C-alpha cells in the first residue's frame, strides 16, 4: 500500500515523500484511516514502528482540510509526552509534514529545564501543542494557555508517562480539557495500569496492536572496532578508502555530529552529505537522490530521518556512534542485507561503551570478533 491510498492531502503526501517514506508501516496503515474518521484509538506498537507519523499525518490532514481559525492561545491539538527529547522530536515531525500547507499550521513544543518566558510568548497562534505535563501546567497556571478548545488529545508513550509518575499531573490536565474530544493513546506495551487509564480517556476505541516483528539480520555480517572518540574520524576514512566503499550509510546521534562527520570526510576527499531534521526539505531530498543514484557514496544520518531511508541493496552501514537501545541497533543494521543480499554493518565502540554493546549483542544473540584500532596503521 502507498500513502496515497490513505486519502491524505496532496501537500501532505508531498511532504511525506520528501522525507523518503515510500510505504506506510503497519501501525500507520491501520491507524491513519481510523484517526481520519474521528474515532478514538488505542495504538500499541514498539518504539521505532512509525507511530509518530501515524497520528501526525491525519492530524495535519484534518487541520489543512478545514478553515483557518482566528489566532488565539487556544490550541486545537494537544500532544502529551514524557520527556523534553521526545517533545522536540515530535514537534519536528509536525513541522516537516506541515510545510507549504494551504492553511498555515503552527506547532510548538513546551518543556521544562528552560526559561518559561519565551514559551509563553510563542504560544499565541499555536494550533498544535506538544508538551510535557509539568511545563504545561505551569503555563496554564500563568494563564498563558487555554485548553478549553482542544479537539484532539494525543498521549504518546503513555506507558512511560505512567511509570514515571505523571498520573496526578495528567489527571489535572484532563480536568482542563473539553469532555468532547478525540483521544489517541499510543504505547509500546499494554499494562494493567495503562488499561485503567484507557477507560478514562477512550470512548469505544479502535484498538490497533502491531506485533513486534523481529528483523531478519542473519544475512548481515557484523564487524566492530574498539576506538577512542578522537580516532573515530581517521578510522572511518581508512575503512572507506581501503575497502573502496560505495553507498555507505553512517549513523550518528545528532544532527550536529552528522554535519561534522560529513564535513570532515569532504575535506579528506571523500564525497559525503548529511541528512537530519534541521536540514531544509530541499536539501534532504537532494541528498537522498544523490545517495540513491551513487553520485554521493556516503550519507551521514540521524535515526529519526534515517527511518525514511529504505534500499533493497545497501552494502554498508556504519554505527559511528552507538544507538541507545538494541531495538535501534537492529533497525540500523537492518538497512543492509535486504532482498537476500549480503551486507556489512560496522560498529565503532569506545571502551566506555563495551558493556552497552555487549547488551545489544546479547539481545540479538550474535557475537562479534572485535578489532582493536590501536593495532592498525591509520
Secondary structure, DSSP 4 states (H G I P E B T S, - for coil): --GGGG---HHHHHHHHHTT--S--HHHHHHHHHHHTT--EEEE--TTSSHHHHHHHHHHHHHHTSPPPPP-S--SEEEE-S-HHHHHHHHHHHHHHTTT-SS---EEEE-SSS-HHHHHHHTTT-SEEEE-HHHHHHHHHTT----TT--EEEETTHHHHHHTT-HHHHHHHHHHS-SS-EEEEEES---HHHHHHHHHH-SSPEEEE---PPP--TTEEEEEEE--GGGHHHHHHHHHHHTT--SEEEE-SSHHHHHHHHHHHHHTT--EEEE-TTS-HHHHHHHHHHHHHTSS-EEEE-HHHHTT---S---EEEESS--SSHHHHHHHHTTSS-TT--EEEEEEE-GGGHHHHHHHHHHHT----EEEGGGS--
